[in-house]
Amino acid sequence: MRAEKWVQDLTRKFGSITDDEDKKHGYEKICEPKIGEIVYLKKTEGVFQRVKILGGQYLDSKYGRLSNFWYWVEVSEDGEESKEEHKGYGNFFLRTNQQNAE
């Protein structure tokens, strides 16, 4: 059974809430990065790693339910992409303030 639109909307709304500490450091949480986009993955240790999104989805295309499973490669600050592909659940951010971001 496909999730109703209001459920999908709530999932997107609450999934993209950014906590105050991340905002203070110049990051804004996103749920649905675009394929090929360079964003920041917040790792378990709280470190932000620059990554390029290779594939994945926030809501699954068949049922509209939460999936949030992605594929990415790490990207250095000078743009060099790692050869190693990673996969897992998304915790992605955009930089909102280049000067304060770590």
C-alpha positions as CSV (number, residue, x, y, z in Angstrom):
1,M,0.0,0.0,0.0
2,R,1.4,3.4,-1.0
3,A,1.9,6.0,1.8
4,E,-0.6,8.9,1.5
5,K,0.8,12.3,0.4
6,W,0.3,13.8,3.9
7,V,2.5,11.1,5.4
8,Q,5.2,11.7,2.7
9,D,5.0,15.5,3.4
10,L,5.4,15.0,7.2
11,T,8.3,12.6,6.6
12,R,10.1,15.2,4.5
13,K,9.2,18.1,6.9
14,F,10.5,16.4,10.1
15,G,13.4,14.6,8.3
16,S,15.0,17.9,7.4
17,I,14.9,19.6,10.8
18,T,18.4,21.0,11.5
19,D,19.5,21.1,15.1
20,D,20.9,24.4,16.5
21,E,24.5,23.1,16.8
22,D,24.7,22.2,13.1
23,K,23.1,25.6,12.2
24,K,25.7,27.4,14.3
25,H,28.4,25.7,12.3
26,G,26.9,26.7,9.0
27,Y,25.1,23.5,7.9
28,E,21.4,22.9,6.9
29,K,20.0,19.3,6.8
30,I,18.5,18.0,3.6
31,C,16.5,14.9,3.0
32,E,16.7,14.5,-0.8
33,P,20.0,15.4,-2.4
34,K,20.1,15.2,-6.1
35,I,22.2,12.5,-7.9
36,G,25.6,14.0,-8.7
37,E,25.3,16.7,-6.1
38,I,28.1,17.4,-3.7
39,V,26.8,17.7,-0.1
40,Y,28.1,16.9,3.4
41,L,27.5,13.7,5.3
42,K,27.4,14.0,9.0
43,K,29.3,11.0,10.3
44,T,28.6,9.3,13.7
45,E,31.5,11.2,15.3
46,G,29.8,14.5,14.3
47,V,32.4,15.1,11.6
48,F,31.1,16.5,8.3
49,Q,32.5,14.7,5.2
50,R,32.2,16.2,1.7
51,V,30.6,13.6,-0.6
52,K,29.1,13.2,-4.1
53,I,25.8,11.4,-4.3
54,L,25.8,8.5,-6.8
55,G,22.3,7.1,-6.2
56,G,19.6,6.4,-3.7
57,Q,16.3,7.8,-2.5
58,Y,14.6,9.3,0.5
59,L,11.2,7.9,-0.2
60,D,11.0,4.7,-2.1
61,S,9.5,5.1,-5.5
62,K,7.1,2.2,-5.3
63,Y,5.4,2.8,-2.0
64,G,6.4,6.3,-1.0
65,R,7.7,5.1,2.3
66,L,10.9,6.1,4.0
67,S,13.9,4.5,2.5
68,N,16.8,7.0,3.0
69,F,19.3,4.6,1.5
70,W,22.1,6.2,-0.6
71,Y,25.4,5.5,-2.4
72,W,28.2,8.1,-2.4
73,V,32.0,8.7,-2.8
74,E,34.0,11.0,-0.6
75,V,35.3,14.2,-2.2
76,S,38.3,16.2,-1.0
77,E,38.1,20.0,-0.6
78,D,40.0,20.3,-3.9
79,G,37.5,18.2,-5.7
80,E,39.2,14.8,-5.9
81,E,36.8,11.9,-5.7
82,S,37.6,8.8,-3.7
83,K,37.6,5.5,-5.7
84,E,35.8,3.7,-2.8
85,E,32.0,3.7,-3.0
86,H,30.1,4.0,0.3
87,K,26.5,3.2,1.0
88,G,24.2,3.7,4.0
89,Y,21.5,5.8,5.4
90,G,21.5,9.5,4.7
91,N,22.3,12.2,7.1
92,F,23.1,14.9,4.5
93,F,23.7,18.7,4.8
94,L,24.4,21.7,2.7
95,R,26.8,24.4,3.8
96,T,24.9,27.6,4.5
97,N,27.8,29.7,5.8
98,Q,31.2,29.0,4.1
99,Q,33.1,31.0,6.7
100,N,31.9,29.2,9.8
101,A,31.6,25.7,8.4
102,E,34.2,23.2,9.6
